[in-house]
C-alpha cells in the first residue's frame, strides 16, 4: 500500500506520469494496491484463529500495521532520501512495544 499511496508523489518526477490526470493516478494506484490485497486477504484468512490460524483479530491488525510502517520507513528513506531522527526511533520502539503487549497473555 505504501507504493500505491505514496509512490505517485515520487513518480511525478517522470515525464509520462506528470501528464496523467488525477483519475489516471488513482487507477494506477488501485492497480498496484490490487496485488497487495491479493496477498493480504489470504494471509489474514489463513492466519485467523477462527480459520485454524494462530492469530486473533487484534494480533493480525498489529502485525499488518508494523509491516506497513516498516515498509513506509524504508520507502521514505530510499525513495525520498528522508533522514531518520531520534523521534522516528522512539516511534519504532513504541511499535515493538505494541507488538509485545498485543501478544501478551
Residue frames as a rotation matrix with the C-alpha (Angstrom) as fourth column:
UNK 1
0.565 0.825 0.000 0.00
0.825 -0.565 0.000 0.00
0.000 0.000 -1.000 0.00
UNK 2
0.166 -0.584 -0.795 2.94
0.341 -0.722 0.602 2.31
-0.925 -0.371 0.079 0.54
UNK 3
-0.834 -0.492 0.250 3.73
0.372 -0.166 0.913 2.35
-0.408 0.854 0.322 -3.16
UNK 4
-0.237 0.834 0.499 0.06
0.899 -0.007 0.438 2.78
0.368 0.552 -0.748 -4.07
UNK 5
0.658 0.589 -0.469 -0.45
0.742 -0.612 0.274 5.63
-0.126 -0.529 -0.840 -1.58
UNK 6
0.602 -0.493 -0.629 2.87
-0.033 -0.802 0.597 7.48
-0.798 -0.338 -0.499 -1.81
UNK 7
-0.174 -0.722 0.670 4.65
0.688 0.398 0.607 6.19
-0.705 0.566 0.427 -4.91
UNK 8
0.436 0.411 0.801 2.81
0.881 -0.378 -0.285 8.63
0.186 0.829 -0.527 -7.16
UNK 9
0.924 -0.157 -0.349 4.50
0.004 -0.908 0.419 11.50
-0.382 -0.389 -0.838 -5.28
UNK 10
-0.055 -0.997 0.053 7.90
-0.094 0.058 0.994 10.23
-0.994 0.050 -0.097 -6.42
UNK 11
-0.244 -0.007 0.970 6.69
0.832 0.512 0.213 9.11
-0.498 0.859 -0.119 -9.85
UNK 12
0.809 0.552 -0.202 5.54
0.406 -0.774 -0.485 12.68
-0.424 0.310 -0.851 -10.54
UNK 13
0.115 -0.865 -0.488 9.20
-0.354 -0.495 0.794 13.31
-0.928 0.081 -0.363 -11.43
UNK 14
-0.598 -0.293 0.746 8.74
0.482 0.612 0.627 11.12
-0.640 0.735 -0.225 -14.53
UNK 15
-0.895 0.180 -0.409 7.60
-0.397 -0.739 0.544 12.89
-0.204 0.649 0.733 -17.70
UNK 16
-0.678 0.656 -0.331 4.94
0.021 0.467 0.884 10.36
0.734 0.593 -0.331 -18.72
UNK 17
-0.356 0.533 -0.767 3.46
0.912 0.379 -0.160 10.30
0.205 -0.756 -0.621 -15.23
UNK 18
-0.835 -0.026 -0.549 3.27
0.238 -0.918 -0.319 14.11
-0.495 -0.397 0.773 -14.96
UNK 19
-0.830 0.478 -0.287 0.67
-0.527 -0.503 0.685 14.22
0.183 0.720 0.670 -17.72
UNK 20
-0.635 0.639 -0.434 -1.72
0.581 0.766 0.276 11.72
0.509 -0.077 -0.858 -16.13
UNK 21
-0.110 0.667 0.737 -4.94
-0.474 -0.687 0.551 13.27
0.874 -0.289 0.391 -14.86
UNK 22
-0.421 -0.040 0.906 -5.92
-0.906 0.070 -0.418 12.60
-0.047 -0.997 -0.066 -11.26
UNK 23
0.653 0.717 0.243 -8.22
-0.690 0.696 -0.200 9.73
-0.312 -0.037 0.949 -12.30
UNK 24
0.612 -0.519 -0.597 -5.24
-0.270 0.573 -0.774 8.13
0.743 0.635 0.211 -14.09
UNK 25
-0.485 -0.793 0.369 -3.10
-0.602 -0.003 -0.799 8.38
0.634 -0.609 -0.476 -10.96
UNK 26
-0.048 0.569 0.821 -5.94
-0.935 0.263 -0.237 6.88
-0.351 -0.779 0.519 -8.90
UNK 27
0.884 0.404 -0.237 -6.38
-0.467 0.797 -0.384 3.96
0.034 0.450 0.893 -11.31
UNK 28
0.163 -0.917 -0.365 -2.61
-0.334 0.297 -0.895 3.40
0.928 0.268 -0.257 -11.40
UNK 29
-0.575 -0.369 0.731 -2.51
-0.780 -0.023 -0.625 3.31
0.247 -0.929 -0.275 -7.58
UNK 30
0.364 0.785 0.502 -5.51
-0.838 0.511 -0.191 0.97
-0.406 -0.351 0.844 -7.41
UNK 31
0.734 -0.157 -0.661 -3.75
-0.389 0.700 -0.598 -1.35
0.557 0.696 0.453 -9.85
UNK 32
-0.388 -0.921 -0.024 -0.77
-0.401 0.192 -0.895 -1.53
0.830 -0.338 -0.444 -7.52
UNK 33
-0.459 0.253 0.852 -2.93
-0.881 -0.005 -0.473 -1.95
-0.115 -0.967 0.225 -4.40
UNK 34
0.578 0.741 -0.343 -4.87
-0.790 0.613 -0.006 -4.80
0.206 0.274 0.939 -6.02
UNK 35
0.196 -0.582 -0.789 -1.82
-0.131 0.782 -0.609 -7.07
0.972 0.223 0.077 -5.88
UNK 36
-0.800 -0.451 0.396 -1.24
-0.423 -0.044 -0.905 -6.33
0.425 -0.892 -0.155 -2.21
UNK 37
-0.046 0.871 0.488 -4.85
-0.973 0.072 -0.220 -7.17
-0.227 -0.485 0.844 -1.42
UNK 38
0.571 0.211 -0.794 -4.40
-0.544 0.821 -0.173 -10.44
0.615 0.530 0.583 -3.32
UNK 39
-0.351 -0.761 -0.546 -1.74
0.103 0.548 -0.830 -11.33
0.931 -0.348 -0.114 -0.74
UNK 40
-0.819 -0.034 0.572 -3.18
-0.505 -0.432 -0.748 -9.68
0.272 -0.901 0.337 2.38
UNK 41
0.143 0.975 0.167 -6.66
-0.972 0.107 0.208 -11.18
0.185 -0.193 0.964 2.29
UNK 42
0.562 0.052 -0.825 -5.49
-0.105 0.994 -0.009 -14.81
0.820 0.091 0.564 2.06
UNK 43
-0.560 -0.816 -0.147 -2.84
0.112 0.101 -0.989 -14.15
0.821 -0.570 0.035 4.73
UNK 44
-0.595 0.423 0.683 -5.50
-0.794 -0.439 -0.420 -12.83
0.122 -0.792 0.598 7.11
UNK 45
0.463 0.845 -0.266 -7.83
-0.803 0.527 0.278 -15.70
0.376 0.085 0.923 6.30
UNK 46
0.344 -0.410 -0.845 -5.15
0.129 0.912 -0.390 -18.35
0.930 0.025 0.366 6.87
UNK 47
-0.662 -0.749 0.035 -3.71
0.112 -0.145 -0.983 -16.65
0.741 -0.647 0.180 9.96
UNK 48
-0.221 0.664 0.714 -7.01
-0.825 -0.518 0.226 -16.01
0.520 -0.539 0.662 11.76
UNK 49
-0.866 -0.150 0.478 -7.70
-0.451 0.649 -0.613 -18.24
-0.218 -0.746 -0.629 14.74
UNK 50
0.045 0.983 0.178 -11.29
-0.607 0.168 -0.776 -18.76
-0.793 -0.074 0.604 13.56
UNK 51
0.749 0.147 -0.646 -9.93
-0.645 0.384 -0.660 -20.47
0.151 0.912 0.382 10.44
UNK 52
0.910 -0.385 -0.152 -7.34
0.408 0.898 0.166 -22.59
0.072 -0.213 0.974 12.25
UNK 53
0.228 -0.860 0.456 -4.57
0.225 -0.409 -0.884 -19.99
0.947 0.304 0.100 12.30
UNK 54
-0.226 -0.446 -0.866 -2.59
0.908 0.225 -0.352 -18.84
0.352 -0.867 0.354 15.33
UNK 55
-0.954 -0.298 0.023 -3.61
0.279 -0.917 -0.286 -15.13
0.106 -0.266 0.958 15.47
UNK 56
-0.032 0.949 -0.314 -6.65
0.831 -0.149 -0.536 -13.30
-0.556 -0.278 -0.784 16.81
UNK 57
0.607 0.404 0.684 -8.05
0.760 -0.545 -0.353 -10.25
0.230 0.734 -0.639 15.04
UNK 58
0.954 -0.263 -0.142 -6.12
-0.169 -0.868 0.466 -7.70
-0.246 -0.421 -0.873 17.11
UNK 59
0.157 -0.950 0.270 -2.83
0.097 0.287 0.953 -9.53
-0.983 -0.123 0.137 16.56
UNK 60
0.087 -0.062 0.994 -3.42
0.965 0.254 -0.068 -9.65
-0.248 0.965 0.082 12.80
UNK 61
0.864 0.320 0.389 -4.04
0.422 -0.881 -0.212 -5.91
0.275 0.348 -0.896 12.73
UNK 62
0.748 -0.648 -0.140 -0.97
-0.304 -0.523 0.796 -5.02
-0.590 -0.553 -0.588 14.78
UNK 63
-0.030 -0.755 0.655 1.21
0.515 0.550 0.657 -7.26
-0.857 0.357 0.372 12.59
UNK 64
0.328 0.240 0.914 -0.18
0.941 -0.169 -0.293 -5.55
0.085 0.956 -0.281 9.48
UNK 65
0.994 0.075 0.074 0.43
0.066 -0.991 0.114 -2.06
0.082 -0.108 -0.991 10.90
UNK 66
0.441 -0.897 0.002 4.02
-0.157 -0.075 0.985 -2.84
-0.884 -0.435 -0.174 11.91
UNK 67
-0.105 -0.448 0.888 4.75
0.808 0.483 0.339 -4.28
-0.580 0.753 0.311 8.46
UNK 68
0.604 0.425 0.674 3.14
0.756 -0.574 -0.316 -1.27
0.252 0.700 -0.668 6.76
UNK 69
0.968 -0.235 -0.085 5.07
-0.179 -0.890 0.420 1.25
-0.175 -0.392 -0.903 8.87
UNK 70
0.191 -0.941 0.280 8.35
0.136 0.308 0.942 -0.61
-0.972 -0.142 0.187 8.43
UNK 71
-0.004 -0.126 0.992 7.91
0.976 0.216 0.032 -0.66
-0.219 0.968 0.122 4.65
UNK 72
0.855 0.380 0.353 6.96
0.452 -0.880 -0.146 3.03
0.255 0.285 -0.924 4.72
UNK 73
0.713 -0.661 -0.234 10.10
-0.187 -0.501 0.845 3.94
-0.676 -0.559 -0.481 6.68
UNK 74
-0.166 -0.797 0.580 12.30
0.491 0.444 0.750 2.06
-0.855 0.409 0.318 4.21
UNK 75
0.238 0.363 0.901 10.43
0.970 -0.136 -0.201 3.58
0.049 0.922 -0.384 1.26
UNK 76
0.980 0.197 0.018 10.75
0.195 -0.978 0.081 7.13
0.033 -0.076 -0.997 2.57
UNK 77
0.405 -0.906 -0.124 14.47
-0.150 -0.200 0.968 6.74
-0.902 -0.374 -0.217 3.28
UNK 78
-0.337 -0.568 0.751 15.26
0.600 0.485 0.636 5.14
-0.725 0.665 0.178 -0.10
UNK 79
0.048 0.445 0.894 12.87
0.992 -0.129 0.011 6.94
0.121 0.886 -0.447 -2.46
UNK 80
0.802 0.385 0.457 12.68
0.350 -0.922 0.163 10.36
0.484 0.029 -0.875 -0.80
UNK 81
-0.168 -0.986 0.009 16.09
0.470 -0.088 -0.878 10.40
0.867 -0.143 0.478 0.91
UNK 82
0.671 0.454 0.586 14.50
-0.314 -0.542 0.780 11.28
0.671 -0.707 -0.221 4.24
UNK 83
-0.515 -0.857 -0.018 16.74
-0.243 0.166 -0.956 11.29
0.822 -0.488 -0.294 7.27
UNK 84
0.375 0.611 -0.697 15.67
0.512 0.490 0.706 9.39
0.773 -0.622 -0.129 10.37
UNK 85
-0.239 -0.381 0.893 15.77
-0.531 -0.719 -0.449 11.31
0.813 -0.582 -0.030 13.63
UNK 86
-0.963 -0.233 0.134 15.55
-0.228 0.441 -0.868 10.31
0.143 -0.867 -0.477 17.27
UNK 87
-0.341 0.909 0.241 11.75
-0.752 -0.110 -0.650 10.60
-0.564 -0.403 0.720 17.33
UNK 88
0.251 0.370 -0.894 11.47
-0.856 0.517 -0.026 8.07
0.453 0.772 0.447 14.50
UNK 89
-0.574 -0.542 -0.613 13.44
-0.170 0.812 -0.559 5.57
0.801 -0.217 -0.558 16.55
UNK 90
-0.861 0.365 0.354 11.21
-0.391 -0.028 -0.920 6.22
-0.326 -0.931 0.166 19.58
UNK 91
0.104 0.942 -0.319 8.17
-0.969 0.024 -0.245 5.59
-0.223 0.334 0.916 17.39
UNK 92
-0.006 -0.191 -0.982 9.75
-0.558 0.815 -0.155 2.32
0.830 0.547 -0.112 16.18
UNK 93
-0.931 -0.352 -0.096 10.31
-0.101 0.502 -0.859 1.24
0.350 -0.790 -0.503 19.78
UNK 94
-0.501 0.827 0.254 6.66
-0.676 -0.192 -0.711 2.02
-0.540 -0.528 0.656 20.58
UNK 95
0.255 0.552 -0.794 5.60
-0.909 0.417 -0.002 -0.17
0.330 0.722 0.608 17.65
UNK 96
-0.475 -0.500 -0.724 7.70
-0.195 0.862 -0.467 -3.01
0.858 -0.081 -0.507 19.05
UNK 97
-0.955 0.169 0.246 6.06
-0.241 0.046 -0.969 -2.47
-0.175 -0.985 -0.003 22.43
UNK 98
-0.070 0.978 -0.196 2.63
-0.970 -0.112 -0.214 -2.60
-0.232 0.176 0.957 20.75
UNK 99
0.075 0.014 -0.997 3.50
-0.547 0.837 -0.030 -6.00
0.834 0.547 0.071 19.29
UNK 100
-0.857 -0.456 -0.240 4.70
-0.044 0.530 -0.847 -7.19
0.513 -0.715 -0.475 22.70
UNK 101
-0.781 0.559 0.278 1.55
-0.462 -0.218 -0.860 -6.08
-0.419 -0.800 0.429 24.50
UNK 102
0.091 0.879 -0.468 -0.90
-0.996 0.089 -0.026 -7.40
0.019 0.469 0.883 21.93
UNK 103
0.070 -0.128 -0.989 0.71
-0.332 0.932 -0.144 -10.85
0.941 0.339 0.022 22.12
UNK 104
-0.867 -0.385 0.316 0.97
-0.394 0.143 -0.908 -10.84
0.305 -0.912 -0.276 25.92
UNK 105
-0.323 0.751 -0.576 -1.47
0.409 0.660 0.631 -13.25
0.853 -0.032 -0.520 27.57
